[in-house]
Amino acid sequence: MLTAVLLGLLAQGAKERYQQKIGEMSDYFWKERLRLAEWAKSSGLNREARGLLEFMVKNIQGTHPYKTRADTLLWGPWKRQPNSATTAKQKEYLRRLESYYRATADRCFEAYRIAKAASMKEETVTALQKTIEFYHDHEGARKERGEEKVDGFGWIAKADAEFVRASCFDADSRSVEDLEKSDGEHETWASAWVVRSKHYVLRTDLPVRRALAALELLEKLHAVLLEWCEGSFTEPPERMGVYFFRRLADLEAERAKLPNTPAAVAFYHALTNVVYVRSFDSARENGGGVGRSDQEFLLHEATHQLLDRGAEQRVVSIFQQSNQRLDAVDNYWIVEGAATWFSTLRFEGGEAKLGSDAWRIGAVRGLATQGKLPTLRSFLELSYDEFLKGSHANYAISYALTAFLVEKYKKPFVTFLREYYLGNGSLPSFEKTVSGIDKLDREFRVWLGEK
């Protein structure tokens, strides 16, 4: 009886310590977010400050003092003004942001340890998952989850990591004729090929000739895109990972491991930094090479990946992802416009060609002729969710607008593309960098009529 009472008291004490630690973590998360926002605002990082503050107003329940302070700080025209911070200030912000998320995760991990020691099953699972969400690269939490970090694919289950390390080989190290003799041994995701090139690591259960052709295509994209950007984006410091699936079920199994990822047959995930593509050509093509559908999907998603990694602003937390780029208030179109533009990459006589999708421009011209093309201003204002509601037309408009700006305003367009990926994607920033929106609207419609 006495033992049961003591155990009950210990359990109660553990729960109190756990709740206290969660409370400390929560207070730190909001207090330091507010402090970081105030510093960003004073440093001329208006977009970053706005994102931090708007997240607080949206997510703090009731009338908490931190919410009131954040709401007050959002008053005034500053939040719509372009950034004026120096490069040094931008880098300092990224350092502070990562430190903030890491420190929040450390506090959450302490709560996890308390829960684990007291055998508080539900709290243990929750706190460990939240630690990863706060800071994706938290080594302690990853180790507790039985995960290891590998080249290209980041943190994955230990068994997967061992498989990747044991299976991976350089694309130019063995003859394709010898390799394809073993295709039959690599037709499931558990036994897939893992092939590495200079900038990519590819895992696929498709024939090895198609794996090598996909890597060759990705390397060409890498070279063409970085040259096209003329230094605005840089070569990522690490190899980038690509999962190329034969079966949708295997893609779905990988997607289920990712936080807040809607169903899709091809996507890039900013936390894992990995591209996921289900092959559509495998049922129709028995030979080597990459089919047209697969080529467009691979190029599209790998463009997202390369621009994201090449902008030198690493996403380290799911909460960072929640207030950056994907739900940017303005100009989401540019993400899809650039990716759709580079999905047209072709080679003629060894020369790279972009912009072959004339049908999209024709579709947009049809919208203009019918009086259904939105004003440029209203289109630029579409958020991520609003964009997806009319995705068929909006993807076409994004492509056509990108083609127009590349032809008429390439240098300022590329400059703004980088600014967007750095978090400076407001309409005033667009006008300051590219040109006046109303002027561009008139020019765009004239251009469409001439195509």
Secondary structure as the mmCIF struct_conf table of DSSP 4:
data_model
#
loop_
_struct_conf.conf_type_id
_struct_conf.id
_struct_conf.beg_label_comp_id
_struct_conf.beg_label_asym_id
_struct_conf.beg_label_seq_id
_struct_conf.end_label_comp_id
_struct_conf.end_label_asym_id
_struct_conf.end_label_seq_id
HELX_RH_AL_P HELX_RH_AL_P1 LEU A 2 SER A 42
TURN_TY1_P TURN_TY1_P1 SER A 43 GLY A 44
HELX_RH_AL_P HELX_RH_AL_P2 ASN A 46 ASN A 59
BEND BEND1 ILE A 60 ILE A 60
BEND BEND2 GLY A 62 THR A 63
HELX_RH_AL_P HELX_RH_AL_P3 PRO A 65 LEU A 73
TURN_TY1_P TURN_TY1_P2 LEU A 74 LEU A 74
BEND BEND3 GLY A 76 GLY A 76
HELX_RH_3T_P HELX_RH_3T_P1 PRO A 77 ARG A 80
BEND BEND4 GLN A 81 GLN A 81
HELX_LH_PP_P HELX_LH_PP_P1 PRO A 82 ASN A 83
HELX_RH_AL_P HELX_RH_AL_P4 THR A 87 ALA A 117
TURN_TY1_P TURN_TY1_P3 ALA A 118 SER A 119
HELX_RH_AL_P HELX_RH_AL_P5 LYS A 121 PHE A 134
TURN_TY1_P TURN_TY1_P4 HIS A 136 ASP A 137
HELX_RH_AL_P HELX_RH_AL_P6 GLU A 139 GLU A 144
TURN_TY1_P TURN_TY1_P5 ARG A 145 GLY A 146
STRN STRN1 GLU A 147 VAL A 150
TURN_TY1_P TURN_TY1_P6 ASP A 151 PHE A 153
STRN STRN2 GLY A 154 ALA A 157
HELX_RH_AL_P HELX_RH_AL_P7 LYS A 158 SER A 167
STRN STRN3 PHE A 169 ASP A 170
TURN_TY1_P TURN_TY1_P7 ALA A 171 ASP A 172
BEND BEND5 SER A 173 ARG A 174
HELX_RH_AL_P HELX_RH_AL_P8 VAL A 176 LEU A 179
HELX_RH_3T_P HELX_RH_3T_P2 GLU A 180 HIS A 186
BEND BEND6 THR A 188 THR A 188
HELX_RH_3T_P HELX_RH_3T_P3 TRP A 189 SER A 191
STRN STRN4 TRP A 193 ARG A 196
BEND BEND7 LYS A 198 HIS A 199
STRN STRN5 TYR A 200 THR A 204
BEND BEND8 ASP A 205 LEU A 206
HELX_RH_AL_P HELX_RH_AL_P9 VAL A 208 TRP A 228
TURN_TY1_P TURN_TY1_P8 CYS A 229 GLY A 231
BEND BEND9 SER A 232 PHE A 233
BEND BEND10 PRO A 237 GLU A 238
STRN STRN6 MET A 240 PHE A 245
BEND BEND11 ARG A 246 ARG A 246
HELX_RH_AL_P HELX_RH_AL_P10 LEU A 248 ARG A 255
TURN_TY1_P TURN_TY1_P9 ALA A 256 LYS A 257
BEND BEND12 LEU A 258 LEU A 258
TURN_TY1_P TURN_TY1_P10 PRO A 259 ASN A 260
BEND BEND13 VAL A 265 VAL A 265
STRN STRN7 ALA A 266 HIS A 269
TURN_TY1_P TURN_TY1_P11 ALA A 270 ASN A 273
STRN STRN8 VAL A 274 ARG A 278
BEND BEND14 PHE A 280 ASP A 281
TURN_TY1_P TURN_TY1_P12 SER A 282 ARG A 284
BEND BEND15 GLY A 287 GLY A 289
HELX_RH_AL_P HELX_RH_AL_P11 ARG A 292 GLY A 310
TURN_TY1_P TURN_TY1_P13 ALA A 311 GLU A 312
HELX_RH_AL_P HELX_RH_AL_P12 ILE A 318 GLN A 321
TURN_TY1_P TURN_TY1_P14 SER A 322 ASN A 323
BEND BEND16 GLN A 324 ARG A 325
TURN_TY1_P TURN_TY1_P15 LEU A 326 ASP A 327
BEND BEND17 VAL A 329 ASP A 330
TURN_TY1_P TURN_TY1_P16 TYR A 332 TYR A 332
HELX_RH_AL_P HELX_RH_AL_P13 TRP A 333 PHE A 342
TURN_TY1_P TURN_TY1_P17 SER A 343 THR A 344
STRN STRN9 ARG A 346 GLU A 348
TURN_TY1_P TURN_TY1_P18 GLY A 349 GLY A 350
STRN STRN10 GLU A 351 LYS A 353
HELX_RH_AL_P HELX_RH_AL_P14 ALA A 358 THR A 369
TURN_TY1_P TURN_TY1_P19 GLN A 370 GLY A 371
BEND BEND18 LEU A 373 LEU A 373
HELX_LH_PP_P HELX_LH_PP_P2 PRO A 374 THR A 375
HELX_RH_AL_P HELX_RH_AL_P15 LEU A 376 LEU A 380
TURN_TY1_P TURN_TY1_P20 GLU A 381 GLU A 381
HELX_RH_AL_P HELX_RH_AL_P16 TYR A 384 LYS A 389
TURN_TY1_P TURN_TY1_P21 GLY A 390 GLY A 390
HELX_RH_AL_P HELX_RH_AL_P17 SER A 391 TYR A 421
TURN_TY1_P TURN_TY1_P22 LEU A 422 GLY A 423
HELX_RH_AL_P HELX_RH_AL_P18 LEU A 427 THR A 433
TURN_TY1_P TURN_TY1_P23 VAL A 434 VAL A 434
HELX_RH_AL_P HELX_RH_AL_P19 ILE A 437 GLU A 450
#
